[in-house]
Structures are given as structure tokens and as C-alpha cells.
Amino acid sequence: MPPAAFIVCSLKRYRMVTIHNPISPKAVRAWYRVHKWSSLICAIFLLMACITGLPLVFHDEINAILQPHVAPASMPSEAPMANVDQMVSEAQARFPSLHPYDVYWDDDEPRVFVYMSPSDEPKNSDLRTMVFDAHTGKFLESPKLGGTVLTLIFRLHTELFLGLTGEVVMAVMALSFVLSLVSGTLVYGPFMRRLRFGTYRREAAPRTRWFDLHNLLGIVTLTWALVVGATGAMNTISTPLFAMWRSQTMPQILAPYQGKPMPRHFLSVDAAVKEVSVALPWAEQSAVLFPNAVLGSPRHYLVWNKGKTPITSRLLTPVLVDVETGRLTVSKGLPWYLRTLEVSRPLHFGDYGGMPLKIIWALFDLALIVVLLSGVYLWLSRHKAPVEKELDRLVRLEKLEAEQTPAAGVLAR
């Protein structure tokens, strides 16, 4: 069933359920208060997230225009890969005061990014990048990191330029948004039960038109908004989630090395990658974190692997490779909360289905902006025609119908 048809069927099914099983008047009033205040609390933050989220949906296309890059040589996909150690050596020769930090394989083109850093936990502005052709090993360019318009927009969208504090604030706002959606769905029934689905009274007063538009766009974007709100809450707490995983996993892995001196000779990166590819034939390597006492292990390469299918390509499996012996510590996979985070990322920005899905995500985003603005308008104009009074009137009518002629009331609706 197409997504649009599924949403319409779900909304109609919800409408039938609320007709035959109306919630109590007291519960309706309580849920309305929850909807009002949870919406008002997150309104400004959510409006900012929607506005900044629009360009982020098209970040690949915008980056291609603002930051054109040197394309790799055109070669067949089955062509052999170049030696990674040679790329790392050239990067170190260009930046002798820095040490190798990370190697990353581009998802879209046969390019390899080698990051050089002065420390184990650098800022983006401290990193230096070298880009190589994955097949020929030829140096392509050294782009600058950080400071781009999209980088600033992404930071505002995710953490308000406040770091971890901003991420926590945005997580709370996302949860408040989800609560407003759930409560708004429960309140939707009493207001719309006496109207046809999708009613928009064009000849009514301005406030009534805005009210109808708010309800219509709100119920149409409900499923999408729930997905984006829930995944947004997950994404904003990614930093503490990964920190929790490292604190639980790394001490167990490093326990046998306590008291041993640091190795003097490191296994080559290329050899480590090949060993991992043999151990995990179902996966392909996406990144290698060099020995790192803060974000990984001081004695291991941390090799990140992903599946080769569209679904498993979003699920990462870490493998630790001892830099001295080449011994592999293969993880059974990330815990459930990090798996949930991995799946939530593409769902949040809609960047897994090509341009058609991105356009759909953008249209839903614009519709949600209208829902937010109309909700704020209805709240500001409440002194003229309070929504609470209309809600009480509808609840009293439903209660009277249910007590006197429930069967007739249902049929009439």
C-alpha cells in the first residue's frame, strides 16, 4: 500500500474508533490542556528546527553547489582499492605536526578522507583533511572543515551552539512535541466528529479558517511528525549514548592489557582493514579510528563496518584490531539503543530515498510550519473566542447524546 493511502486509511480508522469509543469529557479537557501547554513550550524551538531542517534535507545538493570538489577518476566499481597506508603517509608528510586521526570512505564516490589532528578529541576547526582517489590513491584536494553555512545551520538545529547542554534542551523539546501530537490526536475527535474529514470552511471567520487549517494539516502530517519528533529526540542525545557505550565496553576489552607497555611498532592500517574484511565478508568498511584514548582504545584500530544492502548499510558494527598483534575483537553489534539511533538518523532527514523522498520531507516540513504558526495564532486570539468554551460545548453535546440516544447519535454522525 502506498504511504499516502496508508496514512489516509489510518486517519479514517482513527475517526471511526473515536466515534464508537469516545473518551470521557473530563479526559478530553485534560488532554486539551496537555496539548496546549506542551505545544506552547516547544513552539519556538520547533519552529527554529523546522526552518533550519529545510536546507539540511537537501544538504548534499547544497554542498555540491557551495563546495564543489575534485572528482575521482572514472573507473569500474570492481577496480582494486589503493593502499591506505600510502595515503596516510602522504597526509602525514603534508601535516608533520599532526597525527593520523581517522580514515573515512565516502558513501557516494570512490574517495578516501584522511583526517589529521593535534589531539585525541579535536574540534572540527583543529582537523586537517586530505582527500584521495580510492582506486588510484592520487591526492585530490585538502578542503577546509567547519565554518560553512550548513555547518552553522546544523549546529543550530541540533544543539543551539551550546554543545551537550543544547542537545539536552532540544531532546526535551522533541519529547514535548511528541506529547503535543499524542494529546492533539485525542482532542481531534470532539472537534471534528460533526464535520466531514478534511473540512475547511472557506466562508467562515478568519479564526475558524485558521482553526480548520490547523486541524487538517495537523492530522495529515501526524504520522510524519511523530516519526521526525521521536527520531529527533534520539539524535540529540547521540553523544551521551555513545559515551555510555564506550564506558561499558572499553574497560572490559582493555582489562588484559593493564600494566603492559605501549607497542612501538603498529600494524599497517591497510593490513588491519583487510583482516576485518576477511572476518566480516558480509560487510564493507566505512571508517577507521586510529588509537585514541578518549573516543576508542589507545591500543587498537577501531574499524567501523556497515552492511552491503540498503537496510544494513545503516547499521554499523565496530571491530577492534590490536595494533601490535593484529588480533581482532569482533563486536556482536551495538546495543539496542545505538541501533535505534542508527535507524533514526536517515528517517529524521529523509535522505535515504533520493530526491523524491527529500521533496516529500520538505513539503511535510512546510506544512508543519503552518501548523505551528496557526497554533500560535489561535492561542494569541483566544480572548475573542476561547477554544475551551467550544470544547466544553462539544463535550456536553456528546455526553447528552450518549446518555439519551447513543445509537441514534452514532448513526447521525
C-alpha positions as CSV (number, residue, x, y, z in Angstrom):
1,M,0.0,0.0,0.0
2,P,1.4,3.5,-0.9
3,P,2.4,5.7,2.1
4,A,-0.3,8.3,1.3
5,A,-3.1,5.6,1.1
6,F,-1.8,4.1,4.3
7,I,-2.0,7.5,6.1
8,V,-5.5,8.2,4.9
9,C,-6.7,4.7,5.9
10,S,-5.2,5.1,9.3
11,L,-6.8,8.5,9.8
12,K,-10.2,7.2,8.8
13,R,-9.8,4.2,11.1
14,Y,-8.9,6.5,13.9
15,R,-12.0,8.6,13.2
16,M,-14.3,5.5,13.4
17,V,-12.7,4.4,16.6
18,T,-13.3,7.8,18.2
19,I,-16.9,7.8,17.0
20,H,-17.7,4.5,18.6
21,N,-15.5,4.8,21.6
22,P,-15.4,8.5,22.7
23,I,-13.3,9.3,25.6
24,S,-14.9,10.9,28.7
25,P,-15.5,14.7,28.8
26,K,-13.1,15.0,31.8
27,A,-10.4,13.2,29.9
28,V,-10.9,15.4,26.8
29,R,-10.5,18.6,28.8
30,A,-7.3,17.2,30.5
31,W,-5.8,16.2,27.2
32,Y,-6.6,19.6,25.7
33,R,-4.6,21.3,28.5
34,V,-1.7,18.9,27.9
35,H,-1.8,19.6,24.2
36,K,-2.0,23.4,24.7
37,W,0.9,23.7,27.1
38,S,3.2,21.1,25.6
39,S,2.7,22.8,22.2
40,L,3.5,26.3,23.6
41,I,6.6,25.1,25.4
42,C,8.2,23.7,22.3
43,A,6.7,26.1,19.7
44,I,9.7,28.5,19.3
45,F,12.3,25.7,19.3
46,L,10.3,23.5,17.0
47,L,9.8,26.4,14.5
48,M,13.5,27.0,14.5
49,A,14.1,23.3,14.0
50,C,11.7,23.2,11.0
51,I,13.2,26.3,9.4
52,T,16.8,25.0,9.8
53,G,15.7,21.5,8.8
54,L,14.6,22.5,5.3
55,P,18.2,23.2,4.0
56,L,19.5,20.2,5.9
57,V,17.2,17.9,3.9
58,F,19.0,19.0,0.8
59,H,22.5,19.2,2.3
60,D,24.1,17.0,-0.4
61,E,22.8,19.2,-3.2
62,I,23.6,22.4,-1.4
63,N,27.1,21.3,-0.6
64,A,27.7,20.3,-4.2
65,I,26.9,23.9,-5.2
66,L,28.7,25.7,-2.4
67,Q,31.6,23.4,-2.1
68,P,32.5,21.8,-5.5
69,H,35.1,19.1,-5.1
70,V,37.6,17.4,-7.4
71,A,36.1,14.2,-8.8
72,P,38.0,10.9,-8.7
73,A,39.0,9.1,-11.8
74,S,36.3,7.2,-13.7
75,M,37.0,3.5,-13.1
76,P,34.9,0.3,-12.9
77,S,33.4,-0.3,-9.4
78,E,35.3,-3.7,-9.2
79,A,38.7,-2.0,-9.7
80,P,41.1,-2.7,-6.8
81,M,41.5,-0.2,-4.0
82,A,44.7,1.7,-3.4
83,N,46.9,1.2,-0.4
84,V,45.6,3.2,2.6
85,D,49.0,3.4,4.2
86,Q,50.4,5.4,1.3
87,M,47.5,7.9,1.7
88,V,48.2,8.2,5.4
89,S,51.9,8.7,4.8
90,E,51.3,11.5,2.3
91,A,48.9,13.2,4.7
92,Q,51.4,13.0,7.5
93,A,54.1,14.4,5.2
94,R,51.9,17.4,4.5
95,F,51.0,18.0,8.1
96,P,54.0,16.7,10.1
97,S,52.9,18.4,13.4
98,L,49.7,16.4,13.4
99,H,49.0,12.7,13.8
100,P,46.5,10.5,11.9
101,Y,43.1,10.6,13.5
102,D,40.6,8.9,11.2
103,V,40.2,7.4,7.8
104,Y,36.7,7.6,6.1
105,W,35.4,6.1,2.9
106,D,32.9,8.3,1.0
107,D,29.5,6.7,0.6
108,D,28.7,8.3,-2.7
109,E,32.0,8.4,-4.6
110,P,35.3,6.3,-4.6
111,R,37.1,8.8,-2.3
112,V,39.0,8.3,0.9
113,F,39.2,11.1,3.5
114,V,42.3,11.1,5.8
115,Y,41.9,13.3,8.9
116,M,44.9,14.7,10.8
117,S,44.5,16.0,14.3
118,P,46.6,17.6,17.1
119,S,44.8,15.6,19.9
120,D,42.6,12.6,20.6
121,E,39.4,14.8,21.0
122,P,39.8,17.7,18.5
123,K,37.3,20.3,17.4
124,N,36.3,20.5,13.8
125,S,38.4,23.6,13.3
126,D,41.5,21.7,14.5
127,L,41.2,18.9,11.9
128,R,43.0,18.9,8.6
129,T,41.6,16.8,5.7
130,M,43.3,15.1,2.8
131,V,41.1,13.6,0.1
132,F,42.4,10.8,-2.1
133,D,41.1,8.7,-5.0
134,A,40.1,5.4,-3.6
135,H,41.2,3.4,-6.6
136,T,44.4,5.2,-7.7
137,G,45.5,6.6,-4.4
138,K,46.1,10.0,-6.0
139,F,45.7,13.1,-3.9
140,L,42.7,15.1,-4.9
141,E,42.3,18.1,-2.5
142,S,42.5,19.3,1.0
143,P,39.2,21.0,1.8
144,K,38.6,23.1,4.9
145,L,36.4,21.8,7.7
146,G,33.9,23.8,9.7
147,G,32.6,27.3,9.2
148,T,30.3,26.6,6.3
149,V,26.7,27.8,6.3
150,L,25.3,24.3,6.5
151,T,27.7,23.5,9.4
152,L,26.3,26.5,11.3
153,I,22.7,25.6,10.5
154,F,23.3,22.0,11.6
155,R,24.8,23.2,14.9
156,L,21.8,25.5,15.5
157,H,19.4,22.7,14.6
158,T,20.9,20.1,16.9
159,E,22.5,21.9,19.9
160,L,21.8,25.7,19.7
161,F,25.6,26.4,19.7
162,L,25.5,25.2,23.4
163,G,27.1,21.8,23.0
164,L,25.8,19.0,25.2
165,T,23.5,21.4,27.1
166,G,21.9,22.4,23.8
167,E,21.4,18.8,22.8
168,V,19.6,18.1,26.1
169,V,17.4,21.1,25.6
170,M,16.5,20.0,22.1
171,A,15.8,16.5,23.3
172,V,13.3,17.8,25.9
173,M,11.7,20.0,23.2
174,A,11.4,17.0,20.9
175,L,9.7,14.9,23.6
176,S,7.4,17.8,24.4
177,F,6.5,17.9,20.7
178,V,5.7,14.2,20.6
179,L,3.4,14.7,23.7
180,S,1.6,17.5,21.9
181,L,1.0,15.3,18.9
182,V,-0.4,12.5,21.0
183,S,-2.6,14.8,23.1
184,G,-3.7,16.7,20.0
185,T,-4.8,13.5,18.3
186,L,-7.0,12.6,21.3
187,V,-8.6,16.0,21.3
188,Y,-9.2,16.0,17.5
189,G,-12.2,13.7,17.8
190,P,-14.6,16.0,19.7
191,F,-13.9,19.0,17.4
192,M,-14.2,17.1,14.1
193,R,-16.8,14.4,14.7
194,R,-19.6,16.5,13.4
195,L,-17.7,17.6,10.3
196,R,-16.6,15.7,7.2
197,F,-12.9,14.6,7.2
198,G,-10.8,17.4,5.7
199,T,-13.4,20.1,6.2
200,Y,-12.2,23.7,5.5
201,R,-14.9,26.3,6.0
202,R,-13.8,29.0,3.4
203,E,-16.7,31.3,4.1
204,A,-16.2,31.3,7.9
205,A,-14.5,33.9,10.1
206,P,-10.6,34.1,9.8
207,R,-10.1,32.4,13.2
208,T,-12.4,29.5,12.1
209,R,-10.5,29.1,8.9
210,W,-7.2,29.0,10.7
211,F,-8.7,26.5,13.2
212,D,-9.7,24.2,10.3
213,L,-6.4,24.5,8.6
214,H,-4.6,23.8,11.9
215,N,-6.7,20.6,12.4
216,L,-6.4,19.5,8.8
217,L,-2.7,19.9,8.4
218,G,-2.1,18.6,11.9
219,I,-3.9,15.3,11.3
220,V,-2.4,14.8,7.8
221,T,1.2,15.3,9.0
222,L,0.6,13.3,12.2
223,T,2.5,10.1,11.3
224,W,5.4,12.0,9.7
225,A,5.6,14.4,12.6
226,L,5.7,11.6,15.1
227,V,8.5,9.9,13.3
228,V,10.5,13.1,12.9
229,G,9.9,14.1,16.6
230,A,10.8,10.7,18.0
231,T,13.9,10.4,15.8
232,G,14.9,13.9,16.6
233,A,14.9,13.2,20.3
234,M,17.1,10.1,19.7
235,N,19.6,12.1,17.5
236,T,20.0,14.9,20.0
237,I,21.2,12.5,22.7
238,S,23.7,10.6,20.5
239,T,26.7,12.0,22.3
240,P,25.9,10.7,25.8
241,L,24.6,7.4,24.3
242,F,27.9,6.7,22.6
243,A,29.8,7.8,25.7
244,M,27.8,5.3,27.7
245,W,28.6,2.5,25.3
246,R,32.3,3.3,25.4
247,S,32.3,3.4,29.2
248,Q,30.7,0.0,29.3
249,T,32.6,-1.7,26.6
250,M,36.2,-0.4,26.5
251,P,37.2,-1.3,30.2
252,Q,36.3,-4.9,29.5
253,I,38.4,-5.0,26.3
254,L,41.4,-3.2,27.8
255,A,41.5,-5.2,31.0
256,P,44.0,-7.8,29.7
257,Y,46.4,-5.0,28.7
258,Q,46.7,-3.5,32.2
259,G,50.4,-2.9,33.0
260,K,51.7,-3.7,29.6
261,P,53.9,-1.1,27.8
262,M,52.5,0.6,24.7
263,P,53.6,-1.1,21.4
264,R,56.4,0.6,19.5
265,H,55.5,-0.8,16.1
266,F,52.0,-0.5,14.7
267,L,50.3,-2.9,12.3
268,S,49.6,-1.1,9.0
269,V,46.1,0.3,8.5
270,D,45.7,-1.4,5.2
271,A,46.5,-4.8,6.8
272,A,44.0,-4.2,9.6
273,V,41.3,-3.3,7.1
274,K,42.0,-6.4,5.0
275,E,41.8,-8.6,8.1
276,V,38.5,-7.2,9.1
277,S,37.1,-7.6,5.5
278,V,38.0,-11.3,5.7
279,A,36.4,-11.7,9.1
280,L,33.2,-9.9,8.1
281,P,32.6,-10.9,4.4
282,W,29.0,-9.6,4.6
283,A,30.2,-6.1,5.4
284,E,32.3,-3.3,3.9
285,Q,34.5,-0.9,5.9
286,S,33.3,2.7,6.3
287,A,35.9,4.2,8.7
288,V,39.0,3.5,10.8
289,L,39.6,5.5,14.0
290,F,43.3,5.4,15.0
291,P,44.4,4.5,18.5
292,N,42.6,7.0,20.7
293,A,42.5,7.1,24.5
294,V,39.3,9.3,24.5
295,L,37.0,8.0,21.8
296,G,38.3,4.5,21.3
297,S,41.2,2.4,22.5
298,P,44.8,3.5,22.9
299,R,46.0,0.1,21.6
300,H,43.5,-0.7,18.8
301,Y,42.3,0.5,15.5
302,L,38.6,0.9,15.7
303,V,37.2,-0.2,12.4
304,W,33.6,0.6,11.6
305,N,31.7,-1.7,9.2
306,K,28.3,-1.5,7.5
307,G,26.2,-3.9,5.6
308,K,26.0,-4.1,1.8
309,T,22.2,-3.9,1.5
310,P,20.1,-0.7,1.7
311,I,18.8,-1.6,5.1
312,T,22.0,-3.0,6.7
313,S,24.1,-0.1,5.3
314,R,22.6,2.0,8.1
315,L,23.7,-0.5,10.8
316,L,27.3,-0.3,12.0
317,T,29.4,-3.0,13.6
318,P,32.6,-2.0,15.3
319,V,35.7,-4.2,15.2
320,L,38.9,-3.6,17.3
321,V,42.2,-4.6,15.8
322,D,45.3,-4.8,18.1
323,V,47.9,-2.5,16.6
324,E,50.7,-4.8,17.7
325,T,49.4,-8.4,17.1
326,G,46.6,-7.8,14.6
327,R,44.3,-9.7,16.9
328,L,40.6,-8.9,16.2
329,T,38.0,-8.3,18.8
330,V,34.7,-8.6,16.8
331,S,31.8,-6.9,18.4
332,K,28.4,-8.7,18.4
333,G,26.9,-5.4,17.3
334,L,26.0,-2.2,19.1
335,P,23.4,-2.2,21.9
336,W,19.7,-1.7,21.0
337,Y,19.7,2.0,21.9
338,L,22.5,2.7,19.4
339,R,20.9,0.5,16.8
340,T,17.7,2.6,17.3
341,L,19.8,5.7,16.9
342,E,21.4,4.5,13.7
343,V,18.0,3.7,12.1
344,S,16.5,7.0,13.3
345,R,19.1,9.2,11.6
346,P,18.0,8.7,7.9
347,L,14.3,8.7,9.0
348,H,14.8,12.2,10.6
349,F,16.2,13.9,7.5
350,G,14.7,11.7,4.8
351,D,18.0,11.2,3.0
352,Y,17.7,7.5,2.2
353,G,15.2,7.6,-0.7
354,G,16.7,10.0,-3.2
355,M,15.2,13.4,-4.3
356,P,11.5,12.3,-4.4
357,L,11.6,11.5,-0.7
358,K,13.5,14.7,0.1
359,I,10.8,16.7,-1.6
360,I,8.1,14.9,0.4
361,W,10.0,15.6,3.6
362,A,10.3,19.3,2.6
363,L,6.6,19.6,1.9
364,F,5.7,18.0,5.2
365,D,8.2,20.3,6.9
366,L,6.4,23.4,5.4
367,A,3.0,22.0,6.4
368,L,4.3,21.6,10.0
369,I,5.5,25.2,10.0
370,V,1.9,26.3,9.1
371,V,0.5,24.1,11.9
372,L,2.9,25.8,14.4
373,L,2.1,29.3,13.2
374,S,-1.7,28.6,13.2
375,G,-1.5,27.1,16.7
376,V,0.3,30.2,18.0
377,Y,-2.3,32.5,16.2
378,L,-5.2,30.5,17.8
379,W,-3.6,30.9,21.2
380,L,-3.0,34.6,20.8
381,S,-6.5,35.3,19.7
382,R,-8.1,33.2,22.5
383,H,-9.7,36.2,24.2
384,K,-12.0,36.6,21.2
385,A,-13.3,33.1,21.1
386,P,-11.7,30.8,23.6
387,V,-11.2,27.2,22.3
388,E,-12.0,25.9,25.8
389,K,-15.6,27.2,25.6
390,E,-16.1,25.5,22.2
391,L,-14.6,22.3,23.6
392,D,-16.9,22.3,26.6
393,R,-19.9,22.8,24.3
394,L,-19.0,19.9,22.1
395,V,-18.2,17.7,25.1
396,R,-21.6,18.5,26.7
397,L,-23.4,17.7,23.4
398,E,-21.6,14.3,23.1
399,K,-22.4,13.5,26.7
400,L,-26.0,14.4,26.2
401,E,-26.2,12.2,23.0
402,A,-24.5,9.3,24.7
403,E,-26.9,9.4,27.6
404,Q,-30.2,9.9,25.7
405,T,-29.8,8.2,22.2
406,P,-26.4,6.8,21.8
407,A,-27.2,4.5,18.9
408,A,-29.1,7.3,17.0
409,G,-26.2,9.7,17.8
410,V,-23.7,7.4,16.2
411,L,-25.8,6.9,13.1
412,A,-26.4,10.6,12.8
413,R,-22.7,11.3,12.8
